[in-house]
Amino acid sequence: MEVLEENDEEERREEQLMKALEISDELHNIETKLSVDQVFVPSDVSDFDWSSIDISQLPSLYKTNSPREKKLLRIADHYLQQYTHLCPDRKPLFLYPVNECGIKKFVSTTVRPTLLPYTELYHWDGCASFVCDYLTMEPLKSPLIPPSLLYSPTTILKYQRGNCFDFSVLLCSMLIGAGYDAYCVNGYATHDICSLDETLKVCPLLRKPQEVPKEIMKKSNKYRVKSAPDMQSKFELQQEAKKKAETEATHKNEERGEEKVMEVEKPTHDPLYGLRVHAWVLVLSGKREVPEPFFINPFTGNSHSTMDEHFLGIESVWNHKNYWVNMQDCRNGCKDLIFDLGDTVRWEIMLSETDKPLQVLLDAEEENELFDRNMDDIEEEEEDTSFAMLPSWVAPIQISPREFETRCSQGKKVILYKKAKLDKWAPYLNRNGLVKRLTVYADLRCTEVVEVREWFKNREDMLDMRELNKQTQLTTEYFSPGHLLGLKVHIYKSMEPETERVMEFYNEARVDGLQKRAENASEIKEYFVGRDDFKYFQHTQFGKRGKKISVAGTRTDINSRPIVQMKECFHRNLEKPADEDVAERVFLITEEMIHLTYHLKDKYITASKKDFFKPTENYRKQSEIMTPEMCITYQAGSSVKDKKLLHLYKLLQELTEEEKQLKQQVRQSEAEVLNILKIRENEEADIKLTVSIYNTERNEKRKQQYEATNAMEDEFPVHEEQDLDYLAPFLIQIGHPEKMTKGQVLRLRDDCLTDFKNRLIAKANIIQARFEKEVEELKKKNQQFQENQSQLSREEEAAFLADYSETMFRIHIVALRLNREKQTAPQKYLALEEKLRKDPRLAVHLSHA
């Protein structure tokens, strides 16, 4: 049996070798074809000659290698030799490509961790979206091997273009700077990932969030009450079953049609499946509260699970500290990979100077196979294990505010998705503030438009988003908080008044608590939140008018729509009894009737009601007395009618007055709708964009103010303050002589010093007197408190303690000033004496004195 098993294993090995030879032949044929055929290039990528870039202004680190960099390259070369010896079937590692100056640089030193001063770039999604928007994608020259060139992130940012490796290095530098545990990945991916082909993918803006299925709790039926017998008609059940069968048949037909469409939309077989080289970013868990590892595709800025089928294998990963080679099997893509870089069995590390443990690359048997190596190489290898990674040779990554704001190359970018097209613009590029537009189509050829979504920024009218459904011609506008009239959402088909529309408001910004208003030609529905009168709904119905409305914005009482019915609904007010708390109030205008419905009482299934019939004009002229026929009352739980007609009469008068007020409110609502429509038309006719006061480039007002202040400074220069002449008062006394005798000079100096000394003493005496006064007041307050302490209340005692502490604080401040004045007075006196000695007017005589 053992011999048979060994023979079977040998046969399997032979089959695998034959397959490998066939695959190698196929790869050779494909490579020859690729050398003849052109590589797929997206339509928005224009030809760019990298050999023509200016490298004269680049720093010296870009053009040379230091001794330590050369040593690192020798270590990498030695590591590559070991790797190719141990893994001859695997492709060469991506270790030291050439930079823009033609100098070999180790890939880890090309990563430059940078934290940029923008809030959006502190999170991974902001960094990813910036990189994919700012740079233009260039495909690899050969899809089967990594590039031989890897430019610095500064050069990539300058020319705003690069391949997947350039994208990944820049994104990884930004993520590490923002505190993420990020790594560049050299691996394999599908054709659509490598070529940035999104035409068969659903736009992320159209993806619906996955609904989490709710777990139904199964309760024990041991004590459950037996269900009532089924009283449903069997005929109705049969009819429902027929309808279900018909709907299922239609669904099956639709599914078949969808399957046919899916077959048409399926991508064609890729002969290079699993062999296309791609670079992306790996973010590990731990830092920045990342719960689990995930991938970031730098071309799209989207995150992917490590189990994603589009990522087919990993050769190596690196960051600014080290380089790891994947030793795990990638036959199932990246699904089975374990991203524990400290596991030296699964990940082979290059430098041992790291926080991850090191696994020795060679065992004893493998060392015997390399007996031809010199002892010098072995000594170098032992030295290399303790070599630390060098700092990056790349200059600091800098992005100006204008570049960060502009984002896309030339301010615009177009992305094609499955049945959709996404256009992006830089802020302030369009006069209407448009920054993003998503066009949804009904077919794959993108000929029939179904829906258009537009996003805006920096608009003065706070418009944030607009949706236009081409099939229903329904327009939906979304506003940020801060609109003039508190508008939140506006849904309409036409801007003409009295047409179907829905308006939602920020109810916190309104006094009446209005949250939503739905209107058409025959009715208005209003919804309220947080009102003191507990009203939450109002419904007004209109009749037909004789003439149409003339002009939007005119007075609503002229030829306005006649009101037929007004209905109000109220929440429960717990401060009132249920049979006195109105739940629904209906004013029937044409029928001259008011209908009241109260809230349900506990343990009752019917509510109390009152119907009022308003008297006619003739009856009002004859009498104002309330009759029993004018009110029909139903009191839940009681058969006794309300005997007091006076109470009902007062209630009817209150309701009649509230009806008038409610009519005025309805007319005000109509006028507000017309006002909003007029304001929106004016806002769309003259769109204005807001500019921050800190944006000095675009803020014209700030520019004008700055230029005006500069002009005033040029016209009226500010003269430096001259020091006060301390001898002026004494020179006046002797008549400002041009020349002074020695006696005059000495007397002038003595008078000046004496006067200054007296002023210092007077100032100290004033502070001392204030100190003594505060101390005396404190003693008086303390004595009064001790005498009346037993009679004081808690409030009076607290007030006294507060006053006492304030007085103590004042005394402390005065004491500090007094001590400072005593300490600095001699210094000030000596300083003035030194100034007088150096004064040119006195120096001649005082120098000999």
Buried (B, 14 or more C-beta within 10 A) or exposed (E): EEEEEEEEEEEEEEEEEEEEEEEEEEBEEBBEEBEEEEEEEBEBEEEEEEEEEEEEEBEEBBBEBEEEBEBBBEBBEBBBEBBBEBEEEEBEBBBBBBBBBEBBBBBBBBBBBBBBEBEEBBBBEBBBBBBBBBBBBBBBEBBBBBBEBBBBBBBBBEBBBBBBBBBBBBBBBBBBBBBBBBBBBBBBBBBBBBBBBBBEBEBEEBEEEEEEEEEEEEEEEEEEEEEEEEEEEEEEEEEEEEEEEEEEEEEEEEEEEEEEEEEEEEEEEEEBEEBBBBBBBBBBEEBBEBEEBBBBBBBBBBBBEBBBEBBBBBBBBBBBBBBBBBBBEBEEBBEEBEBEBBBBEBBBBBBBBBEBEBBEBBEEEEEEEEEEEEEEEEEBBEEBBEBEBBEBBBBEBEBEEEEBBBBBBEBBBEBBBBBBBBBBBBBBBBEEBBBBBBBBBBEEEBEEBBBBBBBBBBBBBBBBBBBBBBEEEBBBBBBBEEBEBBBBBBBBEEBEBBEEBBBBBBBEBBEBBBBBBBBEEEBBBBBBEEBEEBBBBBBBBBEEEEEEBEEBEBEBEEEBBEBBBBBBBBBEBEEEEBBEBBBBBBBBBEEEBBBBBBBBBEEEEEBBBBBBBBBEEEEEEEEEEBEEEBBEBBBBEEEEEBEEBEEBBEBBEEBEEBBEEBBEBBBEBBBBBBBBBBBBEEBEEEBEBEBEEEBEEBBEEBEEEEEEEEEEEEEEEEEEEEEEEBBEEBBEEEEEEEEBEEEBBBBBBEBBBEEBBEEBEEBBEEBBEBBEEBEEEBEEBEEEBEEEEEEEEEEEEEEBEEEBEEBEEBBEEBBEBBEEBEEEBEEBBEEBBEBBEEBEBBEEBBEEE
